[in-house]
Amino acid sequence: MNQFQKPTANSNFGLIIGLVSLGALLLLGAVLWLTLGSGADDDQTAAAKVETAATAKATVPEPKISPPELDVPSRPEFQAAFPSGVQLAKVNFRDSGPGGGTAMNVYLPKSETGDHEQATLGCVLVAPAGTNLLMGNEIGDDYHAETLPYAEAGFVAIQYSLDGYTDLQNVNARQMTKAYEEFRIAKAGTANARAVIAFVKQQLPEVDPQRIYVAGHSSAGTVALNNAWKLPDDIAACIAYAPCSDPEAFHREIYDQPQAIELFPGVKQFDRENSPIQNAAKIKCPLFVFHAGGDGVVAFDDSARFSNKVKSSGNSQVTFSEVSEGNHYNPMIETGIPRAIEWLKKLEQ
């Protein structure tokens, strides 16, 4: 896949509908999975249903884990990678605990003088889309369409992984539960964002620590929104493209399925604790939400309602940007990201 290729339904960034065999004794059949992805057309997704085996009856408290002091990796060697002059480096945390295995693709914008002066650049953190909001995801080697534009506009951009990745097309029940637990303990990706921020502050002196932003599409938009209220001292602004702002509504069909305790203990509580709409009043930073009217994966009205709730909670710096037509993915690439970059630049003036 090249840097601007639209992800397919089989990619980690697309809509993955996997028939996952969990054994007759456990589930008496198979599980049909719907993920919030960045690359599927609406005609592929409109009829998709969430029919996984999970329930709301279990209320297992989320572990109270203090953020570990991770061993931050060294500054990498950047290599020329794109015709625009943007350089790329791949970096991995090699630690244990939440966020300790975070992988990063770091994009450094072109400098006419060779080096950027200290604290002169903003930085945009972008998590990978393509999850069901109960597990994490890895980063791709050659998919740059959701990250590179920020670097070409003069920002450092970092694509980073989320704890709790598993291949839903080749998974058993134990692996699925393990992935969920890793994602849950990482507080739905917040541990990964915290690790990336530590790396930025220690190893990227050209970044202004007061200008660190989060962005994401679809399920990654949900991650961005949650990090905006969970990390208020570090996140200066948030961008969310067609985010799932109400995980409880997204998962409502799975809550009463019979095998939840075995697979996803405490799933409803987890959704409530990591629900942007339930925590809308806590989002105090400038917020940009983009959505296309023809989106068949996440309802346009959900983003409009969420944006209004953040506004009505006292945040006057909310921009809701829309296009009247278009599916879940293409409008974000073609219109949403350029508008968000323009918004960020005005914010920095």
NORGIDA-V91661 format. One record per backbone hydrogen bond with DSSP energy under -1.0 kcal/mol. NH is the residue of the N-H (numbers start at 0). CO is the residue of the C=O. E is the energy in kcal/mol with one decimal. If there is no record, write none. Layout:
BEGIN
NH/CO/E  NH/CO/E
END
This chain:
BEGIN
4/1/-1.5  10/7/-1.6  13/10/-1.4  19/30/-2.1  26/22/-2.4  30/19/-1.6  32/17/-1.2  35/130/-3.6  36/34/-1.0  37/12/-4.0  43/40/-1.2  45/41/-2.7  47/44/-1.2  50/31/-1.2  53/51/-1.3  55/254/-2.0  64/62/-1.2  69/67/-1.2  71/69/-1.1  78/87/-2.1  80/85/-1.5  81/85/-1.2  84/81/-2.2  86/107/-2.6  87/78/-2.6  88/105/-1.9  90/103/-2.5  92/101/-3.1  94/99/-3.1  99/96/-2.3  101/98/-1.5  103/90/-3.2  104/158/-2.6  105/88/-3.3  106/156/-3.3  107/86/-2.6  118/204/-2.9  119/116/-1.0  119/205/-1.4  120/205/-2.4  122/210/-2.5  123/155/-2.8  124/212/-2.9  125/157/-3.3  129/35/-1.9  130/35/-1.0  135/163/-1.6  146/143/-1.8  147/143/-2.8  149/146/-1.2  151/147/-2.4  153/150/-1.5  154/149/-2.5  155/121/-2.6  156/106/-1.9  157/123/-2.7  158/104/-2.4  159/125/-1.8  160/102/-2.0  161/136/-3.0  169/166/-1.7  175/171/-2.2  176/172/-2.5  177/173/-2.3  178/174/-2.4  179/175/-2.1  180/176/-2.7  181/177/-2.3  182/178/-2.3  183/179/-2.8  184/180/-2.8  185/181/-1.7  186/183/-1.7  187/182/-2.4  189/186/-1.2  190/185/-2.5  192/188/-2.0  193/189/-2.5  194/190/-1.9  195/191/-2.3  196/192/-2.4  197/193/-2.1  198/194/-2.1  199/195/-2.7  200/196/-2.6  201/197/-1.8  202/198/-3.0  203/199/-1.7  206/203/-2.0  207/120/-2.9  210/207/-2.5  212/122/-3.4  213/236/-2.0  214/124/-2.6  217/240/-3.0  219/216/-2.0  221/217/-1.5  222/218/-1.7  223/219/-2.2  224/220/-2.4  225/221/-2.4  226/222/-2.4  227/223/-1.7  228/224/-1.1  229/225/-2.1  230/226/-2.3  233/230/-1.4  234/230/-2.1  235/211/-3.4  237/285/-2.3  238/213/-2.4  239/287/-2.7  240/215/-2.6  241/289/-3.5  244/242/-1.1  249/245/-1.9  250/246/-2.2  253/250/-2.2  256/53/-1.7  256/253/-1.5  262/258/-1.6  263/259/-2.6  266/263/-1.5  269/265/-2.7  270/266/-2.6  271/267/-2.4  272/268/-2.6  273/269/-1.3  274/271/-1.1  276/244/-2.5  278/274/-1.1  281/278/-1.9  282/279/-1.5  283/281/-1.0  286/316/-3.0  287/237/-2.4  288/318/-2.9  289/239/-2.3  290/320/-1.7  292/322/-2.8  294/291/-1.6  303/299/-1.8  304/300/-2.7  305/301/-2.5  306/302/-2.7  307/303/-2.1  308/304/-1.9  309/305/-2.3  310/306/-2.3  311/307/-2.9  312/308/-1.0  313/310/-2.1  314/309/-1.6  318/286/-3.0  320/288/-3.3  322/290/-1.4  332/328/-1.5  333/329/-3.0  334/330/-2.5  335/330/-2.9  336/331/-2.7  338/334/-2.1  339/335/-2.5  340/336/-2.5  341/337/-2.0  342/338/-2.3  343/339/-2.7  344/340/-2.3  345/341/-1.9  346/342/-2.1  347/343/-1.6
END
